[in-house]
Amino acid sequence: MALSVVIFGAGRVGQALGQRLHAAGVDLLGYVGRDPARTAAAIAWVGDGKVPVVPAHTHAQAHVVLFAVGDGDLPAAVRSAAAQHAPRPCSLWLHTSGRHGLEVFDGVPGIRRGILHPAAPFADGRSASASIAGAPAVVVGDTNARTLLQGLCRRLGMQPVLGQPGDRTLYHAACALAANGTTALWAAAQAAMSASGVLDAAAAAKVVAALVAAADRSCQERGPAAALSGPVRRGDAATVLAHVQALQQHAPASAAAYRSLSVLALALAQQAGLAAGDVAALARALGVSPPT
Ligand SMILES: NC(=O)c1ccc[n+]([C@@H]2O[C@H](COP(=O)([O-])OP(=O)(O)OC[C@H]3O[C@@H](n4cnc5c(N)ncnc54)[C@H](OP(=O)(O)O)[C@@H]3O)[C@@H](O)[C@H]2O)c1
């Protein structure tokens, strides 16, 4: 018997995961949305248009009930689904939220609880259905849910990474820092580089992309402390001060980010062996106390 799945939420994540599950031979019973017409339009491309919009009580037939609704809507969506019909005994109820834990399923009787958080950006459903192949999915679940969660990851073509319940808000903040923080940093660096007049916007985009990719590769190869290069690592306080002043004049919003990131870089430089006098001079240039 094929694994049967119902998805609540036909947004970016719901569409992409549904498409991949359908392509993997899973019996995708359908999508539950808030508005049937909007939901039908959103999933028109999923499974070549053969996946239906279904009523919420369809979850009672499913082995797996997947909630891909926004973080703010998740607790109410779970409560409302459970109120529609008793769950299929031992079915796996899971969500894709980085922020919420297993507690959103508290009070839903007789289920296995799980989280499958794709550690990947979903700009839109269609492109993400291709780009998430091979990306990590952080899975957390009841003991009797873990095998099925890992099986779902395999069907999705994602790499399962087993996690613990932990502090979900802190975990999610770290995800946002890595993914959205890098995007914001990319944009700020490109804008400042274009504003310098040395390169036009297209050339600046190319150079920024190469620098970000090289920094990423180096961190993976040798760890961040050994990977750090540039004026903070060299102990060049005069250059750092000049950078802050130039950014303050031409891109003031980026000056604050430069300062904050340089303070973090200073701690890495210290770990990597920067001399105490250089650390103190850099801390003065950045207007902070030296790291301890
Ligand atoms: N986007 C990402 O990069 C990403 C990455 C990893 C994890 N996630 C997580 O995945 C979840 C979904 O994110 P998303 O980006 O796909 O959000 P999204 O594009 O905003 O889609 C959410 C969908 O859920 C629907 N919905 C809301 N309440 C519902 C309910 N009670 N019943 C059924 N459907 C309901 C919304 O319908 P309406 O049309 O009525 O609003 C919308 O179609 C979030 O928890 C998010 O944190 C997102």
The ligand as an SDF file (V2000), in Angstrom:
LIG
                    3D

 48 52  0  0  0  0  0  0  0  0999 V2000
    9.6290   29.8470    2.9480 N   0  0  0  0  0  0  0  0  0  0  0  0
   10.6950   29.2460    3.3980 C   0  0  0  0  0  0  0  0  0  0  0  0
   11.8030   29.5040    2.9020 O   0  0  0  0  0  0  0  0  0  0  0  0
   10.6070   28.1850    4.4910 C   0  0  0  0  0  0  0  0  0  0  0  0
   11.7010   27.3210    4.7000 C   0  0  0  0  0  0  0  0  0  0  0  0
   11.5800   26.3280    5.6710 C   0  0  0  0  0  0  0  0  0  0  0  0
   10.4120   26.2380    6.4350 C   0  0  0  0  0  0  0  0  0  0  0  0
    9.3860   27.1170    6.2210 N   0  0  0  0  0  0  0  0  0  0  0  0
    8.1800   26.9860    7.0640 C   0  0  0  0  0  0  0  0  0  0  0  0
    7.1600   26.3440    6.3160 O   0  0  0  0  0  0  0  0  0  0  0  0
    5.8690   26.8770    6.7010 C   0  0  0  0  0  0  0  0  0  0  0  0
    5.1550   27.4040    5.4750 C   0  0  0  0  0  0  0  0  0  0  0  0
    5.9300   28.4340    4.8950 O   0  0  0  0  0  0  0  0  0  0  0  0
    5.6140   29.0090    3.4340 P   0  0  0  0  0  0  0  0  0  0  0  0
    6.7830   29.8730    3.0730 O   0  0  0  0  0  0  0  0  0  0  0  0
    5.1890   27.9200    2.5310 O   0  0  0  0  0  0  0  0  0  0  0  0
    4.3560   29.9450    3.7610 O   0  0  0  0  0  0  0  0  0  0  0  0
    3.3090   30.5730    2.7120 P   0  0  0  0  0  0  0  0  0  0  0  0
    3.8830   30.5910    1.3430 O   0  0  0  0  0  0  0  0  0  0  0  0
    2.8470   31.8310    3.3350 O   0  0  0  0  0  0  0  0  0  0  0  0
    2.1280   29.5140    2.6980 O   0  0  0  0  0  0  0  0  0  0  0  0
    1.3290   29.2090    3.7990 C   0  0  0  0  0  0  0  0  0  0  0  0
    0.0490   28.6430    3.2780 C   0  0  0  0  0  0  0  0  0  0  0  0
   -0.7120   28.1440    4.3670 O   0  0  0  0  0  0  0  0  0  0  0  0
   -2.0730   28.4540    4.1140 C   0  0  0  0  0  0  0  0  0  0  0  0
   -2.8230   28.3950    5.3790 N   0  0  0  0  0  0  0  0  0  0  0  0
   -2.7930   29.2470    6.4330 C   0  0  0  0  0  0  0  0  0  0  0  0
   -3.6060   28.8120    7.4120 N   0  0  0  0  0  0  0  0  0  0  0  0
   -4.1440   27.6560    6.9730 C   0  0  0  0  0  0  0  0  0  0  0  0
   -5.0580   26.7340    7.5380 C   0  0  0  0  0  0  0  0  0  0  0  0
   -5.5810   26.9210    8.7460 N   0  0  0  0  0  0  0  0  0  0  0  0
   -5.3940   25.6430    6.8220 N   0  0  0  0  0  0  0  0  0  0  0  0
   -4.8630   25.4340    5.5770 C   0  0  0  0  0  0  0  0  0  0  0  0
   -3.9960   26.2790    4.9840 N   0  0  0  0  0  0  0  0  0  0  0  0
   -3.6400   27.3850    5.6820 C   0  0  0  0  0  0  0  0  0  0  0  0
   -2.0300   29.8230    3.4840 C   0  0  0  0  0  0  0  0  0  0  0  0
   -3.2120   30.0780    2.8130 O   0  0  0  0  0  0  0  0  0  0  0  0
   -3.7170   31.5730    2.4560 P   0  0  0  0  0  0  0  0  0  0  0  0
   -3.6060   31.6320    0.9770 O   0  0  0  0  0  0  0  0  0  0  0  0
   -5.1140   31.5870    2.9400 O   0  0  0  0  0  0  0  0  0  0  0  0
   -2.8440   32.5460    3.1880 O   0  0  0  0  0  0  0  0  0  0  0  0
   -0.8330   29.6650    2.5310 C   0  0  0  0  0  0  0  0  0  0  0  0
   -1.2160   29.0930    1.3060 O   0  0  0  0  0  0  0  0  0  0  0  0
    6.1640   27.9540    7.7590 C   0  0  0  0  0  0  0  0  0  0  0  0
    6.0590   27.3770    9.0350 O   0  0  0  0  0  0  0  0  0  0  0  0
    7.5970   28.3400    7.4760 C   0  0  0  0  0  0  0  0  0  0  0  0
    8.2490   28.8280    8.6370 O   0  0  0  0  0  0  0  0  0  0  0  0
    9.4430   28.0780    5.2550 C   0  0  0  0  0  0  0  0  0  0  0  0
  1  2  1  0
  2  3  2  0
  2  4  1  0
  4  5  1  0
  4 48  2  0
  5  6  2  0
  6  7  1  0
  7  8  2  0
  8  9  1  0
  8 48  1  0
  9 10  1  0
  9 46  1  0
 10 11  1  0
 11 12  1  0
 11 44  1  0
 12 13  1  0
 13 14  1  0
 14 15  2  0
 14 16  1  0
 14 17  1  0
 17 18  1  0
 18 19  2  0
 18 20  1  0
 18 21  1  0
 21 22  1  0
 22 23  1  0
 23 24  1  0
 23 42  1  0
 24 25  1  0
 25 26  1  0
 25 36  1  0
 26 27  1  0
 26 35  1  0
 27 28  2  0
 28 29  1  0
 29 30  1  0
 29 35  2  0
 30 31  1  0
 30 32  2  0
 32 33  1  0
 33 34  2  0
 34 35  1  0
 36 37  1  0
 36 42  1  0
 37 38  1  0
 38 39  2  0
 38 40  1  0
 38 41  1  0
 42 43  1  0
 44 45  1  0
 44 46  1  0
 46 47  1  0
M  CHG  2   8   1  16  -1
M  END
$$$$
